[in-house]
Amino acid sequence: MEQWEELIKREKNKPYHQKLDEFLIKSYSTKTIYPPKEKIYECFSLTPLDKVKAVIIGQDPYYNQNQAHGLAFSVKTGKVPPSLKNIFKELKTDLNIDVNQTGDLTPWAKQGVLLLNTILTVEEKKPLSHKNMGWETFTEEVIKELNKIDRPLVYILWGNQAKAYQRLLNNPNHLIITAPHPSPLSAYHGFFNSKPFSKTNEYLETKKVKPIDWSL
């Protein structure tokens, strides 16, 4: 099985990614961009390809200071953003797990939850500012690679943007869980009580895979 390092190296040699890298070099040197340059590929560092059990797909990084650190929905320090607050509310309803004082999802990543944004960088205070710069092509390749894995895997797709990736997923060993996005705008339209955490663990356990400890 290919590892993330090989996939990243392969993609970086393609014209689209070379153009993206030029854009990023210029952006990081002239503007405030998140996450920090060394954290762009953090989700792959923390969750090796051969250890992935579940995939949560986000859109682009948080765009305020001291938030984004390369994991979808996760914040390293500071105030917990509204979408993540709703994720934690659902975690409490679903598995009776309380999350206090942290928005850092690193423990999930270290257990095999790939927290993948489809756009990996953003300009400060400008959501979706790096849309259509090449990241979407890169993350499609990542998802195609995940689709080849022959062991059990769970995709948690929240919102239409994440659900759009279902077209790349056809592996019978994989479970796809979908729900509305956890943002305050849509969480009450079916995100709450969707039970993604227990459904993920039930599936993994039926396949004799160690479940995820979702507590933080």
Long-range contacts (C-beta under 8 A, 24 or more apart in sequence): 1-49, 1-50, 1-149, 2-49, 2-145, 3-48, 3-49, 3-50, 4-41, 4-44, 4-45, 4-48, 4-49, 5-44, 7-49, 7-141, 7-142, 7-145, 8-41, 8-44, 11-138, 11-141, 16-134, 16-137, 16-138, 17-134, 17-137, 17-138, 19-134, 20-133, 20-134, 20-135, 20-138, 23-133, 23-134, 24-121, 27-121, 27-123, 27-130, 31-123, 31-124, 32-123, 32-124, 33-121, 33-122, 33-123, 33-124, 34-61, 34-62, 34-63, 34-64, 34-67, 34-68, 34-121, 34-122, 34-124, 35-61, 35-68, 35-69, 35-70, 35-121, 36-69, 39-68, 39-69, 39-70, 40-70, 40-120, 40-121, 41-70, 41-120, 42-69, 42-70, 42-71, 43-70, 43-71, 43-72, 43-109, 43-114, 43-115, 43-116, 43-117, 44-114, 45-70, 46-71, 46-106, 46-109, 46-110, 47-109, 47-110, 47-112, 47-113, 47-114, 47-115, 49-145, 49-146, 49-149, 51-112, 52-112, 52-114, 52-146, 52-149, 52-153, 53-111, 53-112, 53-113, 53-152, 53-153, 53-154, 53-204, 53-209, 53-212, 54-112, 54-113, 54-114, 54-153, 54-154, 54-155, 54-156, 54-200, 54-204, 54-212, 55-113, 55-114, 55-116, 55-143, 55-146, 55-153, 55-154, 55-155, 55-156, 56-113, 56-114, 56-115, 56-116, 56-156, 56-158, 57-116, 57-117, 57-118, 57-155, 57-156, 57-157, 57-158, 57-162, 57-165, 58-115, 58-116, 58-117, 58-118, 58-162, 59-117, 59-118, 59-119, 59-128, 59-159, 59-161, 59-162, 60-117, 60-118, 60-119, 60-120, 60-121, 60-122, 60-127, 60-128, 60-130, 60-131, 61-117, 61-119, 61-120, 61-121, 61-122, 62-122, 63-122, 63-123, 63-124, 63-125, 63-126, 63-127, 63-129, 64-124, 64-125, 65-124, 68-122, 69-104, 70-120, 71-105, 71-106, 71-109, 71-115, 72-115, 72-116, 72-117, 73-105, 73-115, 73-182, 74-103, 74-104, 74-105, 74-106, 74-109, 74-115, 75-103, 75-104, 76-103, 76-104, 77-104, 78-103, 79-103, 82-183, 82-184, 83-181, 83-182, 83-183, 83-184, 83-187, 84-182, 86-182, 86-183, 86-184, 86-187, 86-191, 86-192, 87-182, 89-192, 90-182, 90-191, 90-192, 90-193, 90-194, 90-195, 90-196, 90-197, 91-197, 91-214, 93-192, 93-193, 93-195, 94-195, 94-196, 94-197, 94-198, 95-197, 95-198, 95-214, 97-197, 97-214, 97-215, 99-215, 99-216, 102-216, 104-216, 105-216, 107-213, 107-215, 107-216, 108-212, 108-214, 108-216, 111-212, 111-213, 112-212, 113-212, 114-146, 116-142, 118-161, 118-162, 118-165, 140-165, 140-168, 143-168, 143-169, 144-168, 147-171, 147-174, 149-173, 149-174, 151-207, 151-209, 152-203, 152-204, 152-207, 152-209, 154-199, 154-200, 154-203, 154-204, 156-196, 156-200, 158-182, 158-191, 159-183, 159-186, 175-199, 175-200, 175-203
